[in-house]
Amino acid sequence: MISSLIHSMIVCPDMDYSYPRITYGKGVFLYDEHGKKYMDASSGSAGVTNLGHDTGAIADVMHAQVRKAAVLPTHAVSTEVLESYLSKLVAFAGHDFVRAWTVSSGTEAVENAVKLAYQYHVLNGEPDRYKVLARWSSYHGNSVFMLDVGGMRLRRDTYARWMNNFPHLSPAYKYRKPEGMTDDEYISMLIKELEDTILENDPATIAAFVLEPVVAAALGAVPPPDSRYIKEVRALCDRYGILLIADEVLTGFGRLGANFGMDKWNTAPDIIAAGKGISAGYYPLSAIIANRKVARPFEEQKVPFLGGHTFACSPLGAAIGSYVIDYMEKERVVENAAEAGRYLSTLLKKELLPFDIVGDVRGEGLLQGIELVKDKTTKQPFPPELLLSKKIGQRCIQKGVILYPGRGSAGNNTGDHIMICPPLISSHAHMEELVAVLAESVQEEMERVLVAPGL
C-alpha cells in the first residue's frame, strides 16, 4: 500500500502489489529507481504519451510560455498563442470544422461536446432534444453523467442509482456477432437496432449519438465491422436531426494512423471530443471541435457556449498543443503510426493467434488488442476470478513491457483483453520486443490457468 494515496482504478489499484517507482523516461522507455527499463507500450494510461518521453524542445516551449503567462482571466482577455492554436487545431481536424475550445481532460471534452450539442438544439428551437445515445461496452468519461452516457458496466454499476439511463445500443463487435450471421447481416442488424431505438424514443427528443471510432479500454481496441457501419450511422443521424459526436479522446491525434479516427472511414462527425495525445501527455489538455453546422446558430444569434472551467483555453496548454501538432507534421508521426501499426498487427497475428487462449487480434494503427478465451470455438471467456489479463500484464511488467489489461469484453464484467498502444514514434524493433514479451507471458500464464482446478 502506498502511503497517503487513495488507490484507484487506474492509479496503482492493487494495494498488495509493489509498483515500480519511475524516476524518468526517454523515448518509448521508462526507468525505475533501480535503473530497470520498461517499454511504455500503453503510452501512459492509456494512449497519451504519443511522442514518447523527453520529446524534442517541448520543455523549452513550456518554460517560455510559463515565463509569459500560464493562465489568464479568460472572461476578460484573449491571447495570440491561444487564437493561433485554435486555428491550427481546426485545420488539423480538416473537413468542415471551424471552431474549438479547450479543457483539461477527456471526460470534460466529451461532456462539453454533449452540452454543446444540446445547446445547439435549444438555439434551433428544439429544447426537447436532450437524450444521448451511446453503445454498451463503450467508455466516454468518468464523471457520473458521462458514466451514464457510456456503457462500461465495470465503471458505472456502482453509481447506478444516479443514472438517467439514456438509451444504449449493442456494441459493434464483429468478433462476438451472432453465430451464423454474415458481416453484412450483422451490420444491417446493428443499423436497424439504431433506427428502431431512435423511433422508439421519439427522434425529436434525441440530441446526439456518441461513439468511439475504435472502442478502446472497454473492449480492447475493437474497430467497426467496416466503413458501411460508420457511414450508415452518419446517414441515420442526418435523417433524424441527431448530431454525431466522435469520442476521439484516445483514437485521435494519429493513434489510428490518421489525424482522427473517423478519417479512417472517410466520415466526419459534427463534433469531435479530443484529448490524451493532443498534448502528448505534457499537459492536461483536451478539446471540443465543432463543424460549421454546429457553430452557425451560436454565431448568428451571438450566444456564447454555456461551458466554463478554470483552465479552459489555457495559454500554456495552447503553446504545448501547438508544438505537438507542428512536431507531428514535421516528423511525419501519423504516417509512422500507420506503418508501425500494420507491422504490429502482422506480428500479433503471427505470434499470438496460435495460442489456444488467444481468440482474437484486432485494432487499427497503433491501437491494437488481443482477446483471451477459454474456448476458441465457442469464445467462452475465462472465469473472472482468474484475473487472466491482469496476471499477463503483471508478467509483462516484470519482463520490462507495460501494456493495458482489461476485462468485460464478453459482457457482464466477464472476458479478458489486453490493449497494446505504444507511442506513435515506435520502431519495428520496439514492436518486435513488445510482442516477444507478450507472447512469452501469454505462454506462461496459459500453462498456469490450464492446470487450474475446474478448467
Order of alpha helices (4+ residues) and beta strands (2+ residues): beta-beta-beta-alpha-alpha-beta-alpha-beta-alpha-alpha-beta-alpha-beta-alpha-beta-beta-beta-alpha-alpha-alpha-beta-beta-alpha-beta-beta-beta-alpha
